[in-house]
Amino acid sequence: MQLARVVGSVVATVKDRALERRTLLLIQPIAPSGAPAGAALVAIDSVGVGAGEEVIFVKGREAAFAFLPDQVVADASIVGKVDSVDLGREGGERASNGARRAPPSRRGERAVKK
């Protein structure tokens, strides 16, 4: 699984029958820090996300598993929506939009130590 940001959508009026009624999105792989990491690619959306959102995606044979029992021709599929990324640093997390969130004590949540 890898992280990515949805940067656009793809419209294909002629496509494989198994892709009908499926949303194709253009995603930009990103590093945990939020920086771009590699070339953009087209992925099939299995969770219902939109532009600007951070997602988890899979590539290769596993990409079709998100649509079982349907047999879908897929090389990349979006399988999750990212709420936040914890970089394991003192003082907070990187929020999904790239901004730092306040530490748990300031958000009204209990801090949990691992």
Residue frames as qw, qx, qy, qz and C-alpha x, y, z in Angstrom:
[[0.000, 0.890, 0.456, 0.000, 0.00, 0.00, 0.00],
 [0.428, 0.092, 0.030, 0.899, 1.15, 3.51, -0.78],
 [0.016, 0.700, 0.378, -0.605, 0.03, 7.06, -0.06],
 [0.285, 0.302, 0.486, 0.769, -1.21, 9.42, -2.78],
 [0.172, 0.471, 0.285, -0.817, -3.18, 12.63, -3.29],
 [0.458, 0.591, 0.647, 0.151, -6.06, 12.78, -5.74],
 [0.178, -0.398, 0.180, 0.882, -5.16, 15.44, -8.30],
 [0.397, 0.274, -0.318, -0.816, -7.88, 14.96, -10.91],
 [0.743, 0.199, 0.573, -0.283, -10.33, 12.68, -12.64],
 [0.067, -0.228, 0.779, 0.580, -10.20, 10.74, -15.90],
 [0.685, 0.386, 0.278, -0.553, -13.13, 10.46, -18.29],
 [0.070, -0.220, 0.872, 0.433, -13.12, 7.56, -20.74],
 [0.677, 0.217, 0.063, -0.700, -16.24, 7.14, -22.85],
 [0.878, 0.244, -0.377, -0.162, -14.91, 3.93, -24.41],
 [0.146, -0.557, 0.762, -0.296, -13.48, 1.41, -21.95],
 [0.253, 0.017, -0.967, 0.011, -13.57, -2.23, -20.90],
 [0.546, -0.479, -0.484, -0.488, -17.06, -3.35, -19.89],
 [0.663, -0.379, -0.543, 0.348, -15.77, -4.25, -16.39],
 [0.311, -0.096, -0.213, 0.921, -14.87, -0.57, -15.86],
 [0.206, -0.540, -0.429, -0.694, -18.35, 0.76, -16.61],
 [0.536, -0.755, -0.229, -0.299, -19.81, 2.70, -13.67],
 [0.762, -0.360, -0.158, 0.516, -16.34, 2.87, -12.06],
 [0.002, 0.998, -0.049, -0.048, -14.65, 6.17, -11.23],
 [0.799, 0.206, -0.052, 0.563, -11.15, 6.70, -12.61],
 [0.248, -0.963, 0.005, 0.100, -8.99, 9.21, -10.73],
 [0.586, 0.590, -0.315, 0.457, -5.57, 10.70, -11.37],
 [0.691, -0.717, -0.037, 0.084, -3.42, 10.29, -8.26],
 [0.329, 0.755, -0.456, 0.338, 0.01, 11.62, -7.31],
 [0.826, -0.254, -0.417, 0.280, 1.99, 9.25, -5.07],
 [0.119, -0.860, 0.237, -0.436, 3.36, 11.06, -1.99],
 [0.446, 0.183, -0.721, 0.497, 5.89, 10.41, 0.77],
 [0.414, -0.574, -0.659, 0.254, 4.66, 10.33, 4.38],
 [0.237, -0.342, -0.152, 0.896, 5.76, 13.98, 4.65],
 [0.388, 0.746, 0.397, -0.368, 3.28, 14.89, 1.88],
 [0.033, 0.642, -0.480, -0.597, 5.93, 15.61, -0.78],
 [0.825, 0.428, -0.155, -0.335, 5.37, 14.15, -4.28],
 [0.460, -0.441, 0.764, 0.101, 7.06, 10.77, -4.75],
 [0.403, 0.089, 0.849, 0.330, 7.00, 9.52, -8.32],
 [0.128, -0.061, -0.525, -0.839, 4.88, 9.94, -11.42],
 [0.570, 0.117, 0.301, -0.756, 1.11, 10.45, -11.34],
 [0.052, -0.007, -0.957, -0.285, -1.06, 7.50, -12.37],
 [0.597, -0.187, -0.263, -0.735, -4.67, 6.51, -12.99],
 [0.001, -0.016, 0.940, -0.341, -6.41, 4.44, -10.30],
 [0.428, -0.443, -0.638, -0.463, -9.93, 3.03, -9.91],
 [0.244, -0.350, 0.430, -0.795, -11.75, 4.44, -6.89],
 [0.474, -0.247, -0.841, -0.081, -13.27, 1.78, -4.63],
 [0.302, -0.386, -0.647, 0.585, -14.11, 4.04, -1.66],
 [0.036, 0.857, 0.464, 0.221, -15.59, 7.29, -3.02],
 [0.443, -0.535, -0.059, 0.717, -12.96, 10.04, -2.65],
 [0.368, 0.896, 0.240, 0.057, -12.54, 13.38, -4.37],
 [0.529, 0.633, -0.139, 0.548, -9.94, 15.85, -5.59],
 [0.058, -0.735, 0.366, -0.568, -7.40, 16.99, -3.03],
 [0.824, -0.466, 0.183, -0.263, -7.94, 14.07, -0.66],
 [0.034, 0.551, -0.833, 0.030, -5.13, 11.82, 0.50],
 [0.928, 0.023, -0.067, -0.366, -5.66, 8.13, -0.13],
 [0.492, -0.381, 0.776, 0.100, -4.12, 4.69, 0.22],
 [0.764, 0.467, -0.203, -0.397, -3.70, 2.78, -3.04],
 [0.717, -0.237, 0.636, 0.158, -2.42, -0.59, -4.18],
 [0.426, 0.615, -0.473, -0.465, -0.77, -1.53, -7.45],
 [0.086, 0.286, -0.943, -0.146, -0.44, -4.76, -9.37],
 [0.357, -0.208, -0.877, -0.245, -2.57, -7.87, -9.09],
 [0.163, -0.377, -0.723, 0.556, -3.95, -6.82, -5.69],
 [0.158, 0.126, -0.051, -0.978, -5.61, -3.79, -7.27],
 [0.480, -0.156, -0.626, -0.594, -8.44, -5.99, -8.60],
 [0.330, -0.225, -0.862, 0.311, -9.11, -7.51, -5.15],
 [0.105, 0.159, 0.355, -0.915, -10.94, -4.36, -3.99],
 [0.534, 0.144, -0.207, -0.807, -13.81, -5.20, -6.35],
 [0.192, -0.004, -0.979, -0.061, -14.27, -8.92, -5.65],
 [0.708, 0.050, 0.688, 0.148, -16.41, -10.84, -6.49],
 [0.559, 0.810, 0.050, -0.170, -16.51, -8.65, -9.64],
 [0.763, -0.033, 0.299, 0.572, -13.65, -9.21, -12.05],
 [0.158, 0.975, 0.033, -0.152, -12.23, -5.77, -12.79],
 [0.747, 0.367, -0.030, 0.554, -9.22, -5.04, -14.98],
 [0.252, -0.962, 0.043, -0.093, -7.10, -2.90, -12.66],
 [0.700, 0.315, -0.339, 0.544, -3.45, -2.03, -12.23],
 [0.166, 0.103, -0.455, 0.869, -4.02, 0.53, -9.43],
 [0.386, -0.633, -0.593, -0.315, -6.94, 0.92, -7.02],
 [0.140, -0.465, 0.365, -0.794, -7.74, 3.37, -4.26],
 [0.581, -0.268, -0.768, 0.007, -8.59, 1.29, -1.18],
 [0.443, -0.606, -0.509, 0.421, -8.74, 3.85, 1.65],
 [0.060, 0.876, 0.076, 0.473, -9.08, 7.52, 2.59],
 [0.555, 0.010, -0.457, 0.695, -6.34, 8.98, 4.83],
 [0.317, -0.888, -0.324, -0.077, -7.51, 11.01, 7.82],
 [0.179, -0.922, 0.342, -0.029, -4.05, 11.79, 9.19],
 [0.820, 0.309, -0.387, 0.286, -0.47, 10.57, 9.10],
 [0.609, -0.777, 0.157, 0.038, 1.49, 10.14, 12.34],
 [0.575, 0.673, -0.412, 0.214, 5.17, 10.68, 11.58],
 [0.844, -0.283, -0.347, 0.296, 6.16, 9.53, 15.06],
 [0.339, 0.396, -0.232, 0.822, 7.54, 12.93, 15.99],
 [0.230, -0.433, -0.584, 0.647, 7.12, 14.67, 19.33],
 [0.070, 0.366, 0.108, -0.922, 4.41, 17.32, 19.18],
 [0.580, 0.457, 0.196, -0.645, 1.81, 16.07, 16.79],
 [0.652, 0.255, 0.683, 0.208, 0.87, 14.58, 13.46],
 [0.011, 0.156, -0.448, -0.880, 0.85, 15.75, 9.88],
 [0.552, 0.425, 0.460, -0.550, -2.77, 16.39, 9.01],
 [0.667, 0.352, 0.616, 0.227, -4.05, 15.10, 5.66],
 [0.379, 0.907, 0.161, 0.090, -3.82, 18.57, 4.12],
 [0.653, 0.409, -0.214, 0.601, -0.13, 18.89, 5.03],
 [0.185, -0.737, 0.213, -0.614, -0.69, 21.19, 8.03],
 [0.296, 0.099, -0.829, 0.465, 0.47, 20.23, 11.52],
 [0.558, -0.613, -0.441, -0.344, -2.24, 19.38, 13.99],
 [0.300, -0.689, 0.413, -0.514, -2.05, 20.41, 17.62],
 [0.173, 0.190, -0.934, 0.248, -0.80, 17.78, 20.08],
 [0.402, -0.414, -0.798, -0.174, -3.56, 15.59, 21.60],
 [0.274, -0.433, -0.574, 0.639, -3.62, 17.56, 24.87],
 [0.086, 0.288, -0.018, -0.953, -4.72, 20.68, 22.95],
 [0.357, -0.082, -0.648, -0.668, -7.33, 18.87, 20.85],
 [0.662, -0.250, 0.237, -0.666, -9.23, 17.67, 23.90],
 [0.921, 0.081, -0.363, -0.118, -8.04, 14.06, 23.43],
 [0.754, -0.577, 0.305, 0.083, -6.00, 11.86, 25.72],
 [0.299, 0.701, -0.639, -0.108, -2.40, 11.41, 24.73],
 [0.984, -0.104, 0.119, -0.082, -1.61, 7.72, 24.30],
 [0.058, -0.725, 0.674, 0.129, 1.98, 6.54, 24.68],
 [0.926, 0.226, -0.263, -0.148, 3.18, 3.44, 22.88]]
